[in-house]
Amino acid sequence: MHEVAQVVVRTMDIIPAGVVDAASVAQTVLLAAAMFGVGSLVRVNRLIRGGGPGLVVGLLSTLLISLVSVAGLSLL
């Protein structure tokens, strides 16, 4: 239900465009900080030592996501 309220508030231009732009920038910065935090917990030496299958799955999933992204962009 709150999603509907968010759409209504945004559609009615109750919130100034500057606030929406600042919120968008803040969202991007916070997401990048969260991703950095998660990535900093990875111990590369442990991953290399015992994570052969995990590395392969990570590589394959990255390639799949990249291919899907490129395919999606080519459709635009």
N, C-alpha and C positions, 0 to 999 in steps of 0.2 A: 504493500500500500504506500510506503514512503517513496517508492520510485515514481509513482504517479504524482505525488505531491512535488517531487523534485522537478519533474517535467513541467508541471503547471507553473511553478515559481520561475523556472528558467524561461518559459514561453512568454510569460507576462512581463518580462524585463524588470522585475522587482529588484534584482541584484545588478548593480552597475557593471558594465563590461570590464572595467579595470579590475574589479574584485574577482570576476570570473577568470580573467587572464592571470592574475596573481595566484589564484587557487590552482590553475593548470600548471604553472611553473612550480609551485610548491609540491604538487602531486608528483611531477617528474623528478624533482630533487629527492623527495622522500623515497620514491621507488628505487632510484639509483643507490641511495644510502642503504636501503634494505638489501638490495642485491649484493652490494659490497660486503655487508655484514655476513651474509650467508656464504659468499665466496671466500671470505677470510677464515672461515672455519675449516676449509678443506686442507687436509695435510697431504701435500703432493707426494712426499716420499712414501707415505703409507699407501697412497693410491697406486703409485707405480709398482711398489713391492707386491701387493696382493690384489690389485684391482684390475687385472687383465680383462676379464669379462665386463666389468663395469665401464672400463675405458672404451671398449668396443661398442657397448650399448650407447654410451654418451656420444661417441663419434657418429654412429649411425643415426641417432635421433637428431643430432645437430644438422646432419646432411639432409634428413627428411624435412625438417622445419625450414631449412634454407630453400630447398626445392619447392616446397609449397608456397613460400613467400614469393619467390621469383615467378612462379606460375600465376599467383594472384596478381602480382604487379603487371605482368604481361597482358592480363585481361582488361586492365584499366585503360 
